[in-house]
Amino acid sequence: VITGVSGSGKSSLAFDTLFAEGQRRYLESLPAYTRQFLDKLDRPDVDSVQGLSPAIAIEQHSSEPGPRSTLATATELHDYLRLLFATIGVPHCPKCGKVVESTSAEKVVEKLLDSPDGTKITILASILNKTAPLIKKKFNAVISEAERAGFVRVRINGNIFPVDDIPDLGDEGTLTVEAVVDRIVVKPEIRRRITDSVELAMERTGGSIRILRQRPGEEEVLENYSERFECPDCNVSFDKLEPASFSFNSYKGACPACEGLGKEAYFDLSLIIPDKSLSLANGAIAPWRRGPKRLIASFNMALKSVAAWQGADTATPWRDLPENMRRIILYGSGDEEFPITRVVRGSVRRSKQKLEGVLPNLERRLRESDSEGMKAILRSYMSRRICRGCGGRRMKPEILACTISHNNGTEMNIADLLALSVGDLREWLSTIELPGLIKVVAGNIVAGLVERLDFLVNVGLGYLAGDRESSTLSGGEMQRIRLAAQIGQGLSGVMYVLDEPTIGLHPYDNAMLISMLRKLQQRGNTLIVVEHDETMIREADCVIDIGPDAGRDGGSVVFAGTLPDLLKCDTSLTAHFLNGREKSFVPERREPDGRFLVVRNAVKHNLNGVCAEIPMGCITVVTGVSGSGKSSLIDDVFCANMKRYLATARSRREEFEFADCDSIDGAEMVDKIIVIDKSPIGRSTRSNALTYTGAFDVIRKLFASTPAARARGFNVGSFSFNVKGG
């Protein structure tokens, strides 16, 4: 463990020297051809480093995962599940639920040859399948095409006719027309003929075939086969399912409505009409108040005409307008036309037209607009909701219809398994019994899944669901996920460099973290941990104390050795706190003044109806074990609601609806909310502590006010390295 006061140089030693040199040496060991595609790393400012191993860094950086990142994708669970379902998943028809399977021409031939001698077989190729009401011209074209192809019989709605003697079908409505490819009686020497006929039928129909089979003494039975996954009853077909088909990050598996996000954008009426007390004349419809003047004028003219048509007044508040009129304005008049009066270049023109409606108008403009500025304005009236196409499960219907059966009687698709907690998923997979051949094929996949689930359970993450978005996980949870992923790699002989892994962890979780680090060490790896936590320091085999102070007064090794020797060191500030000579500062307590913010019945992620009182005018600490719901309560419920509440006009705050909780009592006492989180303050190379805090502005003004600067004509911008000339 490398420890010391903040700013003493711990990270510089661990990351900028040891890790950087280890990474540089590893890259230099690669062939010259490979190195040309990699960025060249500069040598750290160090004379020599001996005994280095290939290095892996687990840093504090809090990357912002996108909406497509989940617990399962971050830990490779999703990859294993995709492979498992592509291997042993049973596809079903998404409409009727029947099992569908793909059958090659060879398998069809074998099934037909399994029939007893004397079985009558009719091989059919569909050429017109349940078309709309009979179109005589199309029907005749299909029959003529079959005749030109050499077929002498066709089967129409279950009846076989010669192609040159088809009776008048009259008004048959919908039709099913199949070409009779061959009629065969099964006998030993018939294989070649059946094979040719089956291949011809599949070639004509793109892979599907229908068989009429009548065994001796039995009734005729219709059978359907296809090289694709196809349900003949519902006329649904889809391609062979591959691992990529079970990924919501691939077009093969993603729901087309939400593109695999599980949520879809929609125009929100609460944003389109934010104040229902306003009238049409006063701009109740917010999007129709923004844009070119001529466009706004046309909108207003249409609203006045609709109001006159419906016998209403545009000065009436929106909430008091007739329901039918509000429906027409929002969704359009359909096929109904209404009189409209326009003034064009001083002349009055009267005509009749249909109203497009606010929502159809916004959707069309968003779809057709080429202006990114206009699209940004339109999107400001949109919110996100659970996708109505997939129900938030991210995938296509045919993917969700593919299931794996458990010996306990349950059938689960991949979304069902991802919705389980890590502990429940491990239990489900550990107890599944696979039959002989399937076990040979999928046994290793299941074993790999269970192993990775064990890692997550052992680090205390068994309560998380596999489909939980990574962006909603706490810092402690993400830290443990990254460590579990490294344990799952099974590497040895590696140098791991960790940057304060106990940050975000409750002291209760430290023992679990130390146990994980010991597992990495016992595999023959070297662990270098930059840390301030007392428990971690006391657990270390070797402690390096950097100091004695921060900045220019730091950068020296104050102590290096074992913990017992560190406790005896008189020059180490860390030793003074460990042996009790120095104690942490404890401020005086401040009693609440009786004002409280009360969050009632918060329900979000791990929260289950939590009520919390937050005193005003005090420092309030929200603590608990990692994953208990601290971030969910403060960030996702309290802060998110307060931001929306404060952004709402004061006149409409009484109608404000809180999300994920019943209410926040006392919200009216807050004027402003500032969130200080762990996200990076900026990634620009021109940004530094002075520019970010605004202190550099004062310095520039000071220099610009000097006589020398005035004499040379320098202004404040002249003393900025972000301005040309400065």
N, C-alpha and C positions, 0 to 999 in steps of 0.2 A: 504494500500500500504506500502510495506517495501522498503525503499530507503536508499541511502548512497553512498559513493564513491566506485569505483570498488575495490574488494578485502577486503571490510570491514566486511563481514560475513553475507550478506543478504541471499544468497542461503543456507548457513549452517543452519541458523535459519529456513527458510521456508521449505527446502526440507530435509536436513539431520536430522532435529529435528521434526518439526511439521508433515510433511507428513510421515516420516519414522515411527514415533510413532503411528500415526493414522492408517497406514497400518498394523503395527504389532499387534495393539489391535484388529483390525477387524479379522485378521487371527487367533488370539488366541481365538476369540469367536466361531470359527467353531468347529465341533465335532472332537474328537481325531482321528477318522478314516480318516477324510478328511485331517487333518493337516499332517499326515504321508506322504502324496504325495506332500507336498509343502516344499520349502526351508525354514528353520528356519531363521527368521530375528533377528539380534542383537538389543538389546535395545539401543536407542540413549543415549549419555552421557548427561543426564538431570535428575534432582532430581524428578520433577513431572510435569505433563501436565494435566490440567483439562479442561473439556468441549469439548473434541475432538469429531469430527464426522468422519464417514468413509471418506477417503481422495482419491482424484483423482488428479494426476499431469499432467499438460500440459506443457512439458518442451521444451527447445530450440533444443534438439538433432535433427539433420538432418539425419534421416535414409535415405538410398539410396533405394528407391522403385525399384522393378524389372520391366522388360518390360511388365509384365502381370497386373501391377497395373494401373488403370485409375481413373479418377474422379468418374465415376459411381461405381466402385468396392470399392473405399475408403469411399463413402458416403451411401452405401446400396441401391443406386438407381438401380444398376444392379440386386440385389436380388429381388426387387419388380417387375422389368420388367420381369425377368425370370418367376416369379410366375404368372404374368399377362398373358404372352404369353402361358404358359402351361395350363392356365385355359380357355381362350377365343380365343386364336390364331386359325386361320383357315389354315390348311396345304394345300399346293399346290404341284403339281408335279414340281420338279425343271427343267424339260426339256420342257414340253409343257404348263405349267402354269395352268392346270386344277385343280379344287378343288378335293382333295382326302380325304376320310374319312374311318374310321374303322367301321365295322358293325359286331356285334356278331351274332351267330347262331340264338338267340332268336329274334333279330331285323329282320333278313332275313325272318324267319317264319312269323312274324307279317306282313311284307310287302307283302308276297305272299298270306296270308289269306285275305288281303284287296282287293284282286282281286274279280271281280264279279263271281258268279257261272257260271260254264261252261268254265272258262279260262283254256287253255291248258298250262301246265308247264313242261318243260324238265330241269332236274337238271343235270349239267355237272361238271366233275372234270378233270381239265387239267392234262395230263400225259406226253405230249411232246409238248413244246411250241417253235415254230419258230426256230427249230434247223438249223444248217448250211446245205449246200447241202446234200440231202437225203443220208443217209448211211443205206443201206438195212438191214444190220445185226442189227443195233440199233433199227430200226423201228420194225422189227420182234420180237425183245426181248420185246419191249414195249407192243405190241399187245398180246404176249403170257402171259406177266405178268398180263394184264387186264383180260384175259380169266381165269387165275388161281384164280384171286380175285373174280370171280363170275359175272363179267360184261358181258352182252350178246350183247351189242351194243357199238360202238364207233363213234365219230363224227370227221371226217378228213377234214380239210379245209372247214368246213361248211356243209358237207354232212354226213348223218348217214348211217352206214353200220353194218350188223351183224359181230361179230368178226370172225365167221367161213366162211365168204363169202366176203372178201375184194378184190376188183378188183385190177389189176396191175396198179399202179399209174404212172409208167414210170418215167420220169425226172420231178418230181413235184417241184424240188428246195427245198424251205423251207416248213416245215409242222407244222400244229397245230393239235394235237391229243388230244381229250377229251373222257373220259369214260362217257357213259350215265348211271348215277346212278339210275334215276327213271323218268318215264313219268306219269304225274298226271293231272286229271281234277278236278278243285277246286269245292268242295261241303262241306256242313257244317261239316260232320264227318271225314274230311280228315286231321285234325291237327296232330295227332300222326304220321301218315305216312310221312307227309312233314317234321316234326321235325327230325325223324330218318334219312331220306334221306339227309337233309341238313347237319346234324352232321356227317354223313358218308363221304359226299363229302369234307367237311372241314378237316376232319381227314386225308383223303387221300392226300390232297394237302398242308397241313401245314397251313390252315386258309383261303384259297381263294376258291371262288365258282363262277360258271357262270350259269346264268339262261336264258333259252329261254321261253319267256312268250307271249302268243297269246290270247288277250282278244277277246270276241265274236264280230265278225264283223270288227276286226282290223288285221293289219299285225303282224307277229311275230317280237319280239324285243329281242335283246341280252342285258342282264344286268350283270354287274360284281360287286361282293361283296367280301370283305376281312376283316378278323379280324385284319390285319395289315393295315397301311397306304400304299396303293398300287395303282399305275396307270397302268391299264392293257394295255393301248395304247403304253406306253414307256417301259413297263416291269420294272418299278422302284418301289421298296418297301422299307419301313423303319419302325422301331418300334414306338410304342406310344411315343409321345413327353412329356417329364417330365421337371420340372424346371432345372435339371442338363443338359438337352439337349441344353439349351439356354446359357450355360456357355462356354466361350472359354478356361477356365481353367480345363475343364473336357473332357475326351476322347470322351464322347457322343456328344459333340457339337463342339469341336475344329476342324478346318480345318486340314486334315491329311497332307497337303503339308507343312504348316508352324507351325503346332502343336499349333495353337491359338495365335501366336505372330503377325500375320499380315505381317511379313516380312520373307523372306527366304534368306539363304546364297547361294552365287553363286561364281564361279571362275571368277574374274574380269580381262578382257583382259588388262586393263590399268596397273594392277599389275603384270600380267604374262609377258607382254612385255612393261616394263616401258620406254625403250628408243628405239624408232623406227629407230633411226639412226644407231644402232648396226646391225651387220650382224649375220647370224647363227653361223659362225665360231668364232665370238667374244662374243657369249653368249647372243643373243637377247632374248632367251626364259629363263627367270630367274629361274623357278622351275627346269629346266633340267641342271642347273649348281650346284645344291646342292644334296648331297647324296653320296653313296658309289662310288668309282672310277669305278668299273666295270659297274655299272648302268649308270653313266654319259657317259662312253665310248660307251655303246650300243646305247644310245640316239644319240650321235654324229655320229655313223656309220649309223643309220637310216636316219638322216638328210642329210648326204652326198649322200646316195643312192637315196633319194627322189629328191634331187637337180639334180643328174645326170639323173634320169628318166625324169624329167621335163625340162631338158636342161638349168638349171640355175646354178649360181655360189654361193657357200656358203659364199663368201666374199662380196656379194651384200647386201647393207643395207635392213633391213626388209621392210621398206616402199616402196622400189623399186622393190621388188619381184613381179612376176605375181600374180594376184588375185586368180587364180585357185590353184597355189602352196601354197599360204598362207592358203586357205581353207582346203587343204589336210593336211597340217601340224597341223592345229588347231583342225579339226574335224575328221580326219582320211580319209583313202582312200576308205572306204566302202568295196565293193566286189572286187575292183580292186587290183591286185597284182603287185608288182614291183620287179625288180632284186636287190638283196643285196649281198654284198661281205663281208665275215667275215674272220678274221685271228684267228684261234683257235690252240694254242700250235704250232705255227710256220707254220701251213698248211693253205692254202687259200681254203675257202669253199664258193661256190656260190649257192644261192637258190632264191626262190620267196616267198614273204610274203606280208601281208596286214599291213598298218600302222594304229596303234590304234588311233593316234591323241593326241595332248597335253591335251585338255579338257577331253575326255574320260579317258585318262591315269590318270589324277589327281583325277577325281571322283572315279575311281576304287581303286586307292591306298588309298584314304581317307576312303573308305568303307571297305576295306579288312585289312588295317594295324592294328596291335596290339600294335604298339609303340605310346605312348602318345607324345613323342618328335617329331616323324615324323608327326603325326596329327597336332601338333602345327605349324610345318613348313608349311604344306599344307594349313592350315587355314589362314596363313598370306597372302595368295594370294586370299583371298575371301573378298567380300563385301556383304552388305545387300541391298535388294531391296524389293519393294512391292510384296507380294506374288501373283503369277500369277494364283494360284488356287482359291483364294477367293477375289482377288482384294484389299487386305488389310483389309477386314472386319472380319477376324479371324475365321469364322464359316463355317460349312458344307453347301453344297447347299440346302439340304432339310430343314435345320434350317432357312436359309435366305428366303426360299420359304413360310414360315409360316407368315401370315400377320394378322393385325387387321385393319378393315375398320373404317374410320371416317365419320361422317355425312356430312363433306365438300367434300366427294368424293375421298379422298386420301386413299391409302392402304400402310401401313408402316410395314416393318419387324423390328426386334429388332435392327439390325445394323443401319437402317435408323433413328430410334428414338435416338439411342446413338450418332449419328452424329449431331443431332440438338443441338443448344445451350440450356443451362438450361432454359432461358426465353422462347424460342420457344417451348421446350418440355412441360413446364408448361401450355402454352397457348393451345397446342394440347390436352393435357389430361384434362384440365379444361373445354373444350368445347365439348368433346366427349359425345354423347348421347347413353347410353346402353339400349337395350330393357329390358323388365320386368325381366325375369328369369336371364339373364346375369348380370343385375345390382345387383341382390341379391347376385350372386356368386362373382362378381368382384368389386363391389362398394367400399368395404373396402380397396382393393388393390390400386385402383385408388386414393382414398382419402389419403392413406399413402404416395403414390408417390408425390401427389400435395403438401402435408404438408412439405416433405423434400425438394422439389424444392423451396417452399416458403422461407425456411430457407436460402438456397443458394442465392436466389435473394435478400433477405433482407440484406445480408452481402456483396452485390455488386459483386457477381460472376455469374450473369445471362448471361454474354457473353461467358463463357467457354462451350465447347462441352463435352458431357458425355464420349466420347471415347478418350479424351485428356489424354495422358500418365502422370502419377503422377510425373515422373522424369523431365518433362518439365515445371512443375509449379514453380512459384517463391516462395520465402520463405513467403512473405505476403499472397499469395493465400493459401498455405498449412496451415498456421496458422489459417486463417479464416475457412477453411474447417474443421479443427479439432474442432474449437469452435462451428461451426454449427452442427457438429455431436453430440456434448455434449448437445446442446440445444434440438436436436431431441430426445435424450433419455428421456427427461421429468423427470429427477430425482429431488428429493427434500431432504433436510436434509443432503446434502453432502458438504464437504469442498474441494473446488477446489484450487489448488496451481498452479499459472501460473508464468513462468519465462520470464520476459520482452516480453510480447505479442506484443508490438508496434515495435519490431525490424523488419525491412523489410517493414514497412508500411509508406506510405506518410502521412504527417499531415492531409491531406484531409480525409484519411480513419480512423483517430483516433476516430472521433465522432461515426462512425459506429461500431467500436470495442467496445467503451464504452457502446453503446446502447445494444450490445449483452451481455456484462457482467452484465448490469443492469437486463436484462431478467432472467439471471441465478440467480441473487440475489433475485429477486422478487418471485421466486418459493420457497423461504425458504432455499436457499443455502448460504454458507459462502465462500467468495472469498478472497484469500490472493495473492496479486500480487507483485512480485519483479520487480521494475521498476525505470527507470531514467527519463522517459518522463515527461515534465512539465505539459502537459494537463492531463495525468493520475493522477499525484500527486494532482493537484487542484481538480479533480473530486472525490477523495477518501473521504470516511466517516471518516476514521481514518488513520493517517500517523505514521509509526514507522521509525525513522531515526537511522541507525546504523553507528557507527564511533568511534572516530572522524576522523580517518585516515584509511589506509589500512594495512593489515598484522598484525604484533604484536601490532601496535598502534590502531587497530580497535577492533571489537568484543564487543562494549559497546552500550547500548541504550542511544543515545544522547537525543532523544525526542520521546514521544508517546502521541498522542492526535489529535485534530482536526486541520484543515489547518489554521484557524485564529490564534490559539495559536502557531502553528509552525512558522508563519511569525514574531512572537514577540520573538522567541528564539535567543539569542545572541551566543550560543555555537554551533549551527547547521550550517555546511557549506552549506547544502541544502537550509536552510532558507535564507542565504546570497544571493544566486543566485535567489531565488524566489522573494525576496523583492527589488532586484536591487542593493544591496550593492556590489556584485561581478558580473562581466560580463564575458561572454565567450570570449576566445582569438580569435581574427580575424587576420590572417597573412596578410602580404603585398601581393598585387596582382603582378603576373608575366605576362608580356605581351608575346604573342606568337612570335616566331622568323620567322614566315612565312612558316614553314614546316608543312604540314598537311597530315594525313591519311584520305582518303575520301572513305567511304563505299557508294556504289551506288546501289540504287534500291533493298534494302534488303526486302525479303519476307519470313517470318517465323512466324508461330503461329499468334500473334496479329499484326505483322508488315505488312504494306501494301505499298510496294514501298518506303521505308524510305531511304533518303540520309542523311548522317551525316559526319561532318568534325571534326576530332580529332586532336588538335594541338600537335606537338611534343615538348618535353622538358617542359611540364606543367602538373599540376594536373588537370585532367578533370573529372568532376562529371556528371554522367548520372542519371537524376532524373525524377520523374513522378509518378502518382498515381499507386497503386499496380495493376499489371496485364496489364500495358500499353505497355509492350514490352521491358523493360530495359534489363532484362536478356537475352531475345531472341536476341536483337541486339548485346550485348557485348559477351555473352558466346557462344550462338549457331551460330552466324554468324561471328562476327569479330575474336574471339579467335580460333574458330574451323578452320576457313579458314587460319588464320595466322600459326597455328601449322602445317597444311598440306603443306602450302607454304614453310615454313622454312625447312621442312623435305624433300623437293624436291631438287634434284641436281640443282646447279646454271645453268648448261647448258640447263636444261629443264624447267626453270621457265617461259620462254616466252610462252610456250604452256600450262601453268597451267590454269585449269578451276576452277573458284570460284563457290562454292555451295551456293544457297539461296540468291545470290546477283549477280549483273552484274560484278562488279570488286571492288578491294580495291586499289585505287591509292596511291602510295607512299609506298607500301609494301616492296619495295626493300631497303628502308631506315632502316628497322628493322633487327637486327642481332639475337635477341633472345626474346622470350616471356615467362614470368613467371606468372602463374595464382595463386593467393592467394584467396582461397574461404573458405566457412564455413564448409567444410568437416573435420572430426576429423583427427588430425595429426597422430594418432596411437592408437591401442587398446591394445597393449602389456602392461602388468603390469610392465615390466622392463623399460618402456620408461618414461622419465620425461623431464622437460624443459631443463636441462643441456645436456642430451644425444641428444635430438632432435636438439638443436642449435649448437652442437659441442663444447660447452664450457668445457664439462667434459673431452674431449681429452687433452686440454691444462692443466687442473688440474692434470690429470694422468701423463702427461709428466713431470710436475713440481715435483711431488712427486718421480717419478722414477729417477730424476736427483740428488736427495739428497745423500750425502755421506752414510747415514744410509741404504738407499735402495740399493745402489751399494754394500755395504759390505755384505748385506744379499742375493745378487743375484736377487733382484727384478727388473722386467722390467715393461714396460707400462701396459701389460696385467695383471700384479699382482694387479693393483689398479682398476680393473674393476669387478663389481659384475655380469657381464654377462659371465665371463670366469672362467673355473674351476681352482681353486687355488687362485682366487682373491676374 
